[in-house]
Amino acid sequence: MLASLKVTSKHGKAGKETKMDVLVMENLLYRRNITRLYDLKGSSRSRYNPDTSGSNKVLLDQNLIESMPTSPIFVGNKAKRLLERAVWNDTAFLASIYVMDYSLLVGVDEDKHELVLGIIDFMRQYTWDKHLETWVKTSGILGGPKNTSPTVISPQQYKKRFRKAMSAYFLMVPDQWSPPDLHPSGSQSEFCDENS
């Protein structure tokens, strides 16, 4: 899903040299008929868009959770495994370079009956100021509930929360729709072993 580049720019002939790590991804929404668009971080804190009317509205985690009873996002067994593997690998890489605050952009393409997804956002490194913000918000010094999960957490915590949420947000449907006793080949135990 991601490609990593190191960009170096020099300002003027004897100017200051600036180095920046850039993550590049394809335009996920190009030539797509996206009917629902989600920006998912795996957090429920301040992650709700009350204005869900109109096209091109970006919905958030709580919007997805709210719509799950009536409009869940189903994926097949293979697609679920591929999604979880991609999320696992990308979050391992991002945590290894001490980055957090990314999102999974999810678009539902009704015409093609497909999901388009990718990790996006302005990704922040977990520097000393973010570490301090985490401590202050967790301690409750500046108000707010004490010992509640802050919005800013370490890359390792962010990775774990993100992985867990992405796994829960996409519901898997079985590959076989017929009950085991109607399966033409073999016994029920063979059928269960084959699909586990």
Backbone as ProteinMPNN parsed JSONL, in Angstrom:
{"seq_chain_A": "MLASLKVTSKHGKAGKETKMDVLVMENLLYRRNITRLYDLKGSSRSRYNPDTSGSNKVLLDQNLIESMPTSPIFVGNKAKRLLERAVWNDTAFLASIYVMDYSLLVGVDEDKHELVLGIIDFMRQYTWDKHLETWVKTSGILGGPKNTSPTVISPQQYKKRFRKAMSAYFLMVPDQWSPPDLHPSGSQSEFCDENS", "coords_chain_A": {"N_chain_A": [[0.797, -1.2, 0.0], [2.04, 1.223, 0.569], [4.729, 3.407, -0.445], [7.999, 4.366, 0.261], [9.988, 7.268, 0.304], [12.994, 9.233, 0.34], [13.45, 12.605, 0.393], [15.511, 15.226, -0.575], [16.162, 18.616, -0.368], [17.724, 21.6, -1.501], [18.162, 24.892, -0.582], [18.86, 27.527, -2.489], [22.271, 28.308, -3.646], [24.251, 28.011, -1.619], [22.608, 27.35, 0.377], [20.49, 26.158, 3.083], [20.14, 22.687, 3.636], [17.415, 20.512, 3.366], [15.914, 17.612, 4.6], [13.484, 15.109, 4.029], [11.182, 12.547, 4.79], [9.002, 10.856, 2.68], [5.88, 9.393, 2.085], [4.322, 7.686, -0.472], [1.346, 7.117, -2.283], [-1.102, 5.567, -4.433], [-3.799, 7.308, -6.184], [-6.62, 6.616, -4.741], [-9.318, 7.026, -5.315], [-9.686, 7.571, -7.968], [-11.534, 7.614, -10.922], [-13.732, 6.276, -9.804], [-16.933, 5.37, -8.479], [-17.779, 6.398, -5.705], [-19.789, 5.737, -3.014], [-19.903, 5.716, -0.265], [-17.634, 7.048, 2.05], [-15.002, 6.646, 4.226], [-12.917, 7.759, 6.903], [-10.832, 6.246, 8.877], [-9.557, 5.731, 12.109], [-9.49, 4.028, 14.228], [-10.323, 4.845, 16.676], [-12.778, 6.042, 18.974], [-13.091, 8.474, 20.056], [-14.045, 11.713, 19.53], [-14.659, 11.139, 16.866], [-16.784, 11.386, 14.962], [-18.978, 12.342, 12.399], [-21.485, 14.519, 12.237], [-22.905, 15.504, 10.07], [-24.122, 13.81, 7.62], [-25.29, 13.98, 5.212], [-25.547, 14.47, 1.633], [-23.184, 14.338, -1.149], [-19.753, 13.207, -1.282], [-19.135, 13.334, 1.424], [-17.083, 12.825, 4.153], [-16.99, 10.239, 6.31], [-16.597, 9.091, 9.708], [-15.049, 6.988, 12.285], [-17.066, 6.477, 14.313], [-19.366, 6.892, 12.794], [-19.255, 4.7, 11.053], [-19.458, 2.565, 12.878], [-22.002, 3.088, 13.866], [-23.532, 2.592, 11.58], [-23.212, -0.111, 11.159], [-25.167, -2.104, 12.037], [-27.2, -1.889, 10.07], [-25.998, -1.378, 7.553], [-23.519, -2.983, 7.099], [-19.998, -3.505, 6.317], [-19.115, -6.017, 4.359], [-16.69, -8.534, 3.744], [-14.984, -11.061, 1.872], [-13.431, -14.183, 2.927], [-10.742, -14.475, 1.942], [-10.206, -11.82, 1.149], [-10.403, -10.529, 3.619], [-8.226, -11.659, 4.996], [-6.112, -10.709, 3.377], [-6.436, -7.931, 3.715], [-5.985, -7.669, 6.506], [-3.319, -8.551, 6.608], [-2.013, -6.6, 5.053], [-2.571, -4.287, 6.57], [-1.282, -5.053, 8.922], [1.442, -5.238, 8.076], [1.934, -2.591, 7.107], [1.43, -1.012, 9.399], [3.366, -2.03, 11.11], [5.691, -1.173, 9.838], [5.304, 1.669, 9.984], [5.213, 2.073, 12.772], [7.81, 1.302, 13.354], [9.319, 3.411, 12.43], [8.564, 5.286, 14.158], [6.052, 6.594, 13.842], [2.742, 7.918, 13.985], [-0.854, 8.498, 14.08], [-2.101, 8.062, 11.619], [-4.578, 7.202, 9.107], [-7.068, 4.898, 7.86], [-8.289, 5.103, 4.746], [-11.355, 4.427, 3.403], [-13.265, 3.55, 0.734], [-16.431, 2.903, -0.669], [-17.271, 1.406, -3.544], [-19.987, 1.297, -5.332], [-20.759, 0.646, -7.952], [-18.836, -1.202, -8.947], [-18.88, -3.005, -6.925], [-16.858, -3.044, -4.939], [-14.294, -2.465, -2.483], [-12.188, 0.274, -1.874], [-9.099, 0.975, -0.498], [-6.658, 2.526, 1.632], [-3.781, 3.576, 3.5], [-3.6, 6.747, 4.854], [-2.964, 10.264, 5.453], [-1.547, 13.122, 7.19], [1.186, 12.165, 8.62], [2.443, 11.977, 11.842], [5.478, 12.141, 13.64], [6.237, 10.64, 16.754], [7.247, 12.685, 18.802], [9.031, 14.442, 21.452], [7.202, 16.445, 22.259], [4.703, 15.371, 21.639], [4.781, 13.133, 23.259], [4.75, 14.369, 25.76], [2.209, 15.594, 25.6], [0.566, 13.32, 25.596], [1.069, 12.353, 28.206], [0.103, 14.519, 29.791], [-2.641, 14.619, 29.067], [-3.483, 12.072, 29.864], [-3.067, 12.173, 32.601], [-4.914, 14.027, 33.496], [-4.469, 16.613, 34.32], [-5.042, 19.072, 33.072], [-7.776, 19.127, 33.136], [-10.724, 17.276, 32.141], [-11.507, 13.748, 31.862], [-9.733, 11.653, 34.092], [-7.225, 9.162, 33.564], [-8.317, 8.168, 31.181], [-8.24, 6.995, 27.803], [-6.026, 8.844, 25.893], [-6.155, 11.085, 23.015], [-3.776, 11.283, 21.677], [-1.376, 8.928, 21.376], [1.327, 6.582, 21.909], [3.347, 5.352, 19.131], [3.44, 2.505, 19.177], [1.219, 1.81, 20.78], [-0.748, 3.02, 19.231], [-0.549, 1.541, 16.865], [-1.41, -1.029, 17.761], [-4.068, -0.467, 18.608], [-5.143, 0.441, 16.18], [-4.867, -1.832, 14.47], [-6.545, -3.683, 15.793], [-9.066, -2.414, 15.643], [-9.447, -2.176, 12.833], [-9.652, -4.81, 12.116], [-12.029, -5.48, 13.365], [-13.895, -3.788, 12.139], [-14.491, -4.685, 9.55], [-16.546, -7.104, 8.397], [-16.462, -10.601, 8.061], [-17.642, -12.769, 5.538], [-18.739, -16.114, 5.011], [-17.075, -18.346, 2.679], [-18.405, -20.474, 1.557], [-21.786, -21.121, 1.015], [-23.569, -23.163, 1.342], [-24.958, -25.498, 3.688], [-22.965, -27.731, 5.786], [-23.919, -30.458, 5.702], [-25.039, -30.702, 3.2], [-23.023, -30.61, 1.433], [-21.359, -31.925, -1.361], [-18.932, -33.431, -1.421], [-17.321, -35.678, 0.567], [-17.192, -36.032, 4.214], [-18.787, -34.255, 6.951], [-16.837, -33.439, 8.77], [-14.539, -33.381, 7.184], [-15.252, -31.305, 5.494], [-15.349, -29.133, 7.275], [-12.66, -29.067, 8.092], [-11.457, -28.403, 5.691], [-12.279, -25.778, 5.271], [-11.31, -24.354, 7.422]], "CA_chain_A": [[0.0, 0.0, 0.0], [2.845, 2.421, 0.723], [6.107, 3.482, -0.939], [8.72, 5.342, 1.073], [11.055, 7.978, -0.387], [13.684, 10.285, 1.093], [13.594, 13.757, -0.488], [16.437, 16.239, -0.078], [16.118, 19.852, -1.16], [18.714, 22.594, -1.095], [17.652, 26.241, -0.816], [19.939, 28.394, -2.974], [23.554, 27.65, -3.896], [24.885, 27.64, -0.354], [21.521, 27.364, 1.347], [20.269, 25.065, 4.022], [19.632, 21.451, 3.05], [16.297, 19.952, 4.119], [15.609, 16.215, 4.286], [12.129, 14.748, 4.424], [10.694, 11.229, 4.382], [7.698, 10.994, 2.045], [5.186, 8.162, 1.74], [3.534, 7.94, -1.673], [0.37, 6.086, -2.612], [-1.915, 5.866, -5.599], [-5.067, 7.993, -5.967], [-7.571, 5.53, -4.552], [-10.675, 7.342, -5.749], [-9.675, 7.923, -9.387], [-12.514, 6.909, -11.762], [-14.563, 5.422, -8.953], [-18.211, 5.905, -8.015], [-17.747, 6.153, -4.26], [-21.051, 6.129, -2.386], [-19.594, 5.95, 1.145], [-16.206, 7.286, 2.226], [-14.669, 6.665, 5.652], [-11.574, 8.039, 7.398], [-10.859, 5.426, 10.088], [-8.345, 5.751, 12.929], [-9.56, 3.026, 15.286], [-10.66, 5.527, 17.929], [-14.142, 6.573, 18.981], [-13.051, 9.8, 20.666], [-14.166, 12.813, 18.566], [-14.582, 10.54, 15.539], [-18.15, 11.302, 14.426], [-19.392, 13.445, 11.546], [-22.949, 14.588, 12.346], [-23.483, 15.859, 8.777], [-23.915, 12.673, 6.727], [-26.05, 14.18, 3.973], [-24.802, 14.988, 0.494], [-22.099, 13.505, -1.678], [-18.383, 13.538, -0.874], [-18.998, 13.499, 2.868], [-16.158, 11.87, 4.746], [-17.512, 9.741, 7.569], [-15.534, 8.712, 10.64], [-15.195, 5.698, 12.965], [-18.367, 6.323, 14.962], [-20.366, 6.757, 11.734], [-19.203, 3.315, 10.591], [-19.997, 1.717, 13.95], [-23.444, 3.354, 13.903], [-24.184, 2.016, 10.405], [-22.953, -1.546, 11.062], [-26.356, -2.974, 12.1], [-28.026, -1.815, 8.864], [-25.175, -1.347, 6.337], [-22.139, -3.387, 7.414], [-19.087, -3.74, 5.195], [-18.75, -7.428, 4.327], [-15.6, -8.953, 2.861], [-14.763, -12.504, 1.851], [-12.361, -14.717, 3.764], [-9.447, -14.135, 1.352], [-10.053, -10.363, 1.219], [-10.165, -10.176, 5.026], [-6.837, -12.027, 5.307], [-5.231, -9.773, 2.673], [-6.557, -6.636, 4.389], [-5.303, -7.733, 7.798], [-1.879, -8.657, 6.356], [-1.548, -5.281, 4.603], [-2.61, -3.39, 7.737], [-0.23, -5.511, 9.837], [2.751, -4.849, 7.542], [2.061, -1.135, 7.051], [1.527, -0.451, 10.753], [4.679, -2.422, 11.653], [6.661, -0.237, 9.259], [5.093, 3.015, 10.521], [5.639, 2.086, 14.18], [9.27, 1.168, 13.411], [9.918, 4.736, 12.218], [7.996, 6.113, 15.223], [4.994, 7.417, 13.253], [1.382, 7.619, 14.418], [-1.911, 9.416, 13.652], [-2.536, 7.788, 10.258], [-5.953, 6.72, 8.952], [-7.374, 4.036, 6.727], [-9.332, 5.668, 3.905], [-12.15, 3.334, 2.846], [-14.323, 3.967, -0.174], [-17.303, 1.836, -1.155], [-17.615, 1.604, -4.957], [-21.207, 0.523, -5.55], [-20.818, 0.148, -9.331], [-17.977, -2.376, -9.117], [-19.014, -3.826, -5.72], [-15.502, -3.166, -4.42], [-13.771, -1.5, -1.516], [-10.86, 0.817, -2.148], [-8.559, 1.386, 0.79], [-5.248, 2.845, 1.753], [-3.393, 4.369, 4.667], [-3.425, 8.146, 4.456], [-2.951, 11.348, 6.431], [-0.28, 13.741, 7.548], [1.623, 11.297, 9.704], [3.33, 12.67, 12.761], [6.38, 11.356, 14.466], [5.954, 10.745, 18.181], [8.382, 13.413, 19.36], [8.902, 14.745, 22.877], [6.005, 17.241, 22.525], [3.567, 14.451, 21.612], [4.912, 12.315, 24.464], [4.284, 15.223, 26.854], [0.756, 15.747, 25.44], [-0.026, 12.056, 26.051], [1.147, 12.308, 29.666], [-0.776, 15.543, 30.355], [-4.04, 14.232, 28.862], [-3.757, 10.88, 30.662], [-3.069, 12.523, 34.024], [-6.076, 14.849, 33.816], [-4.012, 17.868, 34.917], [-5.724, 20.207, 32.446], [-9.214, 18.851, 33.057], [-11.079, 16.069, 31.399], [-11.482, 12.544, 32.694], [-8.413, 11.108, 34.385], [-6.987, 7.771, 33.202], [-8.99, 7.732, 29.961], [-7.3, 6.906, 26.692], [-5.893, 10.133, 25.224], [-6.181, 11.03, 21.557], [-2.393, 11.117, 21.235], [-0.758, 7.794, 22.057], [2.605, 6.195, 21.309], [3.198, 4.577, 17.9], [3.153, 1.096, 19.473], [-0.176, 1.749, 21.212], [-1.558, 3.398, 18.072], [-0.527, 0.377, 15.968], [-2.259, -2.078, 18.339], [-5.459, -0.017, 18.552], [-5.511, 0.508, 14.772], [-5.02, -3.206, 13.982], [-7.72, -4.29, 16.42], [-10.267, -1.786, 15.098], [-9.623, -2.499, 11.41], [-10.095, -6.204, 12.063], [-13.432, -5.525, 13.804], [-14.761, -2.978, 11.278], [-14.846, -5.387, 8.322], [-17.12, -8.387, 8.777], [-16.173, -11.634, 7.087], [-18.718, -13.689, 5.157], [-18.144, -17.408, 4.636], [-16.913, -18.596, 1.254], [-19.4, -21.464, 1.147], [-23.109, -20.786, 1.546], [-24.365, -24.36, 1.61], [-24.634, -26.109, 4.983], [-22.04, -28.85, 5.653], [-24.527, -31.742, 5.384], [-25.418, -30.728, 1.793], [-21.8, -30.532, 0.628], [-21.285, -33.197, -2.077], [-17.69, -34.21, -1.304], [-16.781, -36.032, 1.874], [-17.985, -35.913, 5.434], [-18.879, -32.914, 7.541], [-15.555, -33.082, 9.4], [-13.63, -32.995, 6.113], [-15.669, -29.968, 5.021], [-14.929, -28.135, 8.276], [-11.204, -28.977, 8.036], [-11.1, -27.748, 4.45], [-12.589, -24.347, 5.336], [-10.772, -23.686, 8.604]], "C_chain_A": [[0.846, 1.273, 0.0], [4.19, 2.283, 0.024], [6.789, 4.602, -0.167], [9.876, 5.937, 0.27], [11.709, 8.963, 0.564], [13.969, 11.408, 0.106], [14.521, 14.757, 0.188], [16.339, 17.456, -0.973], [17.119, 20.835, -0.585], [18.188, 23.961, -1.506], [18.809, 27.164, -1.211], [21.237, 27.618, -3.151], [24.227, 27.181, -2.615], [23.85, 27.561, 0.763], [21.435, 26.106, 2.193], [19.661, 23.864, 3.295], [18.554, 20.873, 3.958], [16.038, 18.533, 3.655], [14.236, 15.876, 4.835], [11.819, 13.337, 3.934], [9.282, 11.407, 3.86], [7.149, 9.61, 1.751], [4.246, 8.476, 0.581], [2.571, 6.783, -1.892], [-0.438, 6.52, -3.822], [-3.163, 6.655, -5.207], [-6.155, 6.932, -5.92], [-8.926, 5.784, -5.204], [-10.784, 7.663, -7.235], [-10.608, 7.001, -10.173], [-13.348, 5.907, -10.986], [-15.861, 6.135, -8.64], [-18.343, 5.56, -6.538], [-19.039, 6.661, -3.638], [-20.899, 6.355, -0.885], [-18.085, 6.071, 1.267], [-15.922, 7.459, 3.717], [-13.193, 6.994, 5.859], [-11.507, 7.388, 8.78], [-9.519, 5.435, 10.806], [-8.358, 4.681, 14.024], [-9.866, 3.609, 16.643], [-12.097, 6.026, 17.845], [-14.196, 7.991, 19.537], [-13.02, 10.887, 19.595], [-14.083, 12.301, 17.13], [-15.99, 10.309, 14.987], [-18.428, 12.541, 13.594], [-20.911, 13.507, 11.58], [-23.63, 14.911, 11.013], [-23.181, 14.745, 7.78], [-24.653, 12.832, 5.408], [-25.137, 14.703, 2.866], [-23.697, 14.063, 0.045], [-20.755, 14.03, -1.181], [-18.241, 13.842, 0.608], [-18.067, 12.425, 3.396], [-16.688, 11.512, 6.126], [-16.36, 9.209, 8.406], [-15.882, 7.406, 11.349], [-16.579, 5.494, 13.575], [-19.503, 6.223, 13.941], [-20.42, 5.313, 11.231], [-19.824, 2.384, 11.624], [-21.513, 1.865, 14.023], [-24.178, 2.675, 12.74], [-24.029, 0.494, 10.313], [-24.202, -2.421, 11.183], [-27.19, -2.979, 10.807], [-27.234, -1.877, 7.563], [-23.735, -1.748, 6.643], [-21.308, -3.529, 6.147], [-18.623, -5.184, 5.294], [-17.602, -7.655, 3.366], [-15.488, -10.465, 2.927], [-13.579, -12.891, 2.707], [-10.983, -14.303, 3.245], [-9.188, -12.635, 1.447], [-9.757, -9.912, 2.648], [-8.719, -10.487, 5.411], [-5.858, -11.065, 4.644], [-5.247, -8.397, 3.325], [-5.79, -6.638, 5.702], [-3.786, -7.821, 7.625], [-1.31, -7.303, 5.937], [-1.51, -4.294, 5.76], [-1.494, -3.757, 8.706], [1.14, -5.026, 9.37], [2.95, -3.338, 7.546], [2.213, -0.529, 8.441], [2.842, -0.848, 11.429], [5.751, -1.473, 11.136], [6.522, 1.153, 9.891], [5.519, 3.106, 11.989], [7.161, 2.011, 14.288], [9.978, 2.496, 13.155], [9.267, 5.783, 13.13], [6.936, 7.093, 14.72], [3.641, 6.955, 13.768], [0.419, 8.609, 13.78], [-2.319, 9.238, 12.188], [-3.971, 7.268, 10.28], [-6.015, 5.692, 7.836], [-8.532, 4.696, 5.987], [-10.039, 4.5, 3.235], [-13.253, 3.924, 2.001], [-15.114, 2.76, -0.628], [-17.721, 2.201, -2.57], [-18.795, 0.702, -5.276], [-21.28, -0.064, -6.949], [-20.044, -1.157, -9.498], [-18.092, -3.36, -7.954], [-17.638, -4.118, -5.121], [-15.256, -2.135, -3.323], [-12.433, -1.013, -2.037], [-10.335, 1.347, -0.823], [-7.076, 1.683, 0.723], [-4.986, 3.676, 2.987], [-3.029, 5.766, 4.186], [-3.155, 9.014, 5.68], [-1.579, 11.975, 6.533], [0.188, 12.994, 8.779], [2.669, 12.004, 10.539], [4.261, 11.704, 13.452], [6.055, 11.649, 15.926], [7.173, 11.351, 18.865], [8.103, 13.761, 20.816], [7.637, 15.546, 23.179], [4.752, 16.368, 22.52], [3.588, 13.534, 22.837], [4.388, 13.091, 25.68], [2.768, 15.393, 26.804], [0.026, 14.49, 25.917], [-0.06, 12.013, 27.571], [0.175, 13.287, 30.31], [-2.242, 15.12, 30.238], [-4.413, 13.004, 29.681], [-3.88, 11.226, 32.137], [-4.278, 13.348, 34.435], [-5.719, 16.191, 34.425], [-4.781, 19.064, 34.362], [-7.225, 19.993, 32.305], [-9.471, 17.622, 32.217], [-10.954, 14.856, 32.295], [-10.074, 11.99, 32.854], [-8.385, 9.626, 34.007], [-7.849, 7.267, 32.044], [-7.976, 7.765, 28.834], [-7.214, 8.245, 25.972], [-5.946, 9.965, 23.703], [-4.785, 10.823, 20.99], [-1.77, 9.999, 22.059], [0.506, 7.411, 21.296], [2.365, 5.397, 20.027], [2.874, 3.099, 18.134], [1.702, 0.914, 19.91], [-1.109, 2.043, 20.047], [-1.68, 2.216, 17.111], [-1.47, -0.708, 16.475], [-3.731, -1.709, 18.248], [-5.965, -0.027, 17.116], [-5.773, -0.89, 14.21], [-6.302, -3.843, 14.513], [-9.007, -3.725, 15.818], [-10.497, -2.183, 13.648], [-10.092, -3.938, 11.24], [-11.581, -6.305, 12.417], [-14.374, -4.803, 12.845], [-15.266, -3.721, 10.049], [-15.282, -6.8, 8.672], [-16.906, -9.405, 7.667], [-17.415, -12.47, 6.816], [-18.063, -15.001, 4.748], [-18.058, -17.565, 3.123], [-17.964, -19.561, 0.724], [-20.731, -21.142, 1.8], [-23.944, -22.012, 1.866], [-23.972, -24.955, 2.951], [-23.776, -27.359, 4.784], [-22.696, -30.156, 5.23], [-24.967, -31.834, 3.921], [-24.213, -30.686, 0.868], [-21.55, -31.874, -0.045], [-20.032, -34.024, -1.823], [-17.31, -34.432, 0.138], [-17.726, -35.797, 3.021], [-17.989, -34.481, 5.931], [-17.553, -32.51, 8.153], [-14.532, -32.696, 8.348], [-13.945, -31.596, 5.591], [-15.212, -28.896, 5.984], [-13.417, -27.962, 8.248], [-10.765, -28.193, 6.809], [-11.277, -26.234, 4.541], [-12.04, -23.664, 6.571], [-9.448, -23.058, 8.317]], "O_chain_A": [[0.408, 2.299, -0.519], [4.729, 1.182, -0.09], [6.207, 5.669, 0.029], [10.645, 5.213, -0.362], [11.067, 9.47, 1.484], [14.648, 11.199, -0.9], [14.348, 15.095, 1.359], [16.422, 17.343, -2.196], [17.339, 20.903, 0.624], [17.811, 24.159, -2.66], [19.632, 27.534, -0.374], [21.306, 26.427, -2.849], [24.722, 26.055, -2.552], [24.179, 27.689, 1.942], [22.193, 25.149, 2.032], [18.78, 24.015, 2.449], [18.748, 20.756, 5.168], [15.952, 18.274, 2.454], [13.863, 16.284, 5.935], [12.152, 12.976, 2.805], [8.452, 12.037, 4.515], [7.861, 8.751, 1.23], [3.465, 9.425, 0.649], [2.928, 5.619, -1.711], [-0.453, 7.695, -4.186], [-3.546, 6.672, -4.037], [-6.561, 6.41, -6.959], [-9.606, 4.839, -5.603], [-11.869, 7.995, -7.713], [-10.496, 5.777, -10.104], [-13.631, 4.813, -11.473], [-15.894, 7.362, -8.545], [-18.947, 4.551, -6.175], [-19.355, 7.848, -3.715], [-21.676, 7.102, -0.291], [-17.342, 5.296, 0.664], [-16.52, 8.304, 4.382], [-12.334, 6.564, 5.091], [-12.06, 7.917, 9.744], [-8.477, 5.18, 10.203], [-7.339, 4.456, 14.678], [-9.687, 2.939, 17.661], [-12.574, 6.388, 16.769], [-15.243, 8.636, 19.49], [-12.058, 10.969, 18.831], [-13.499, 12.961, 16.271], [-16.345, 9.197, 14.596], [-18.151, 13.66, 14.025], [-21.57, 12.638, 11.011], [-24.814, 14.62, 10.845], [-22.114, 14.73, 7.166], [-24.645, 11.924, 4.576], [-24.093, 15.299, 3.132], [-23.317, 13.129, 0.751], [-20.651, 15.166, -0.717], [-17.31, 14.543, 1.005], [-18.251, 11.242, 3.11], [-16.819, 12.37, 6.999], [-15.284, 8.913, 7.886], [-16.9, 6.786, 11.042], [-17.196, 4.448, 13.374], [-20.498, 5.543, 14.192], [-21.501, 4.769, 11.009], [-20.626, 1.515, 11.281], [-22.228, 0.882, 14.219], [-25.316, 2.234, 12.899], [-24.663, -0.129, 9.461], [-24.289, -3.421, 10.471], [-27.821, -3.988, 10.493], [-27.745, -2.379, 6.562], [-22.822, -0.942, 6.466], [-21.846, -3.657, 5.047], [-17.848, -5.543, 6.18], [-17.544, -7.043, 2.299], [-15.859, -11.078, 3.928], [-12.816, -12.037, 3.158], [-10.148, -13.831, 4.016], [-8.081, -12.217, 1.785], [-8.946, -9.01, 2.858], [-8.062, -9.682, 6.07], [-4.882, -10.647, 5.268], [-4.202, -7.765, 3.474], [-5.028, -5.712, 5.98], [-3.043, -7.231, 8.409], [-0.246, -6.903, 6.41], [-0.541, -3.553, 5.92], [-0.831, -2.875, 9.252], [1.91, -4.472, 10.154], [4.01, -2.852, 7.941], [3.032, 0.367, 8.641], [3.375, -0.085, 12.234], [6.612, -1.022, 11.892], [7.523, 1.749, 10.29], [6.117, 4.1, 12.402], [7.745, 2.587, 15.206], [11.106, 2.694, 13.605], [9.396, 6.988, 12.913], [6.915, 8.26, 15.11], [3.413, 5.762, 13.964], [0.843, 9.473, 13.014], [-2.833, 10.175, 11.578], [-4.507, 6.936, 11.337], [-5.133, 5.626, 6.98], [-9.626, 4.833, 6.533], [-9.403, 3.678, 2.575], [-14.077, 4.7, 2.485], [-14.543, 1.715, -0.938], [-18.436, 3.18, -2.781], [-18.634, -0.504, -5.467], [-21.808, -1.162, -7.126], [-20.535, -2.103, -10.115], [-17.48, -4.427, -7.982], [-17.295, -5.266, -4.835], [-15.91, -1.095, -3.249], [-11.642, -1.789, -2.574], [-11.03, 2.074, -0.113], [-6.347, 1.163, -0.122], [-5.865, 4.394, 3.464], [-2.258, 5.94, 3.242], [-3.127, 8.523, 6.808], [-0.588, 11.441, 6.035], [-0.361, 13.177, 9.865], [3.642, 12.553, 10.024], [3.877, 10.589, 13.804], [5.652, 12.756, 16.281], [8.011, 10.645, 19.427], [7.05, 13.41, 21.349], [7.042, 15.361, 24.24], [3.836, 16.597, 23.311], [2.538, 13.199, 23.386], [3.674, 12.541, 26.519], [2.106, 15.343, 27.841], [-1.014, 14.585, 26.568], [-1.086, 11.68, 28.164], [-0.509, 12.935, 31.271], [-3.002, 15.246, 31.198], [-5.547, 12.901, 30.148], [-4.7, 10.644, 32.848], [-4.634, 13.366, 35.613], [-6.587, 16.851, 34.997], [-5.133, 19.973, 35.113], [-7.868, 20.607, 31.453], [-8.555, 17.016, 31.661], [-10.36, 14.931, 33.37], [-9.322, 11.871, 31.887], [-9.393, 8.927, 34.116], [-8.088, 6.065, 31.934], [-6.975, 8.478, 28.904], [-8.229, 8.742, 25.484], [-5.803, 8.861, 23.177], [-4.638, 10.238, 19.917], [-1.649, 10.103, 23.279], [0.725, 7.864, 20.173], [1.29, 4.823, 19.854], [2.113, 2.506, 17.369], [1.03, -0.019, 19.47], [-2.142, 1.392, 19.893], [-2.763, 1.922, 16.606], [-2.252, -1.253, 15.697], [-4.557, -2.535, 17.857], [-7.09, -0.456, 16.858], [-6.786, -1.11, 13.547], [-7.05, -4.469, 13.762], [-9.934, -4.478, 15.518], [-11.625, -2.495, 13.268], [-10.848, -4.243, 10.317], [-12.307, -7.116, 11.841], [-15.544, -5.173, 12.747], [-16.353, -3.424, 9.553], [-14.492, -7.597, 9.178], [-17.134, -9.121, 6.491], [-18.146, -12.835, 7.737], [-16.96, -15.003, 4.202], [-18.857, -16.995, 2.38], [-18.367, -19.468, -0.436], [-20.794, -20.914, 3.008], [-24.933, -21.91, 2.591], [-22.799, -24.929, 3.324], [-23.845, -27.987, 3.727], [-22.095, -30.91, 4.464], [-25.244, -32.932, 3.438], [-24.368, -30.723, -0.353], [-21.53, -32.892, 0.646], [-20.076, -35.241, -2.001], [-17.008, -33.48, 0.859], [-18.885, -35.421, 2.844], [-17.29, -33.616, 5.403], [-17.173, -31.342, 8.065], [-13.734, -31.786, 8.572], [-13.048, -30.808, 5.289], [-14.733, -27.847, 5.554], [-12.926, -26.839, 8.366], [-9.817, -27.41, 6.872], [-10.5, -25.487, 3.947], [-12.288, -22.472, 6.755], [-8.848, -22.451, 9.203]]}, "name": "protein", "num_of_chains": 1, "seq": "MLASLKVTSKHGKAGKETKMDVLVMENLLYRRNITRLYDLKGSSRSRYNPDTSGSNKVLLDQNLIESMPTSPIFVGNKAKRLLERAVWNDTAFLASIYVMDYSLLVGVDEDKHELVLGIIDFMRQYTWDKHLETWVKTSGILGGPKNTSPTVISPQQYKKRFRKAMSAYFLMVPDQWSPPDLHPSGSQSEFCDENS"}
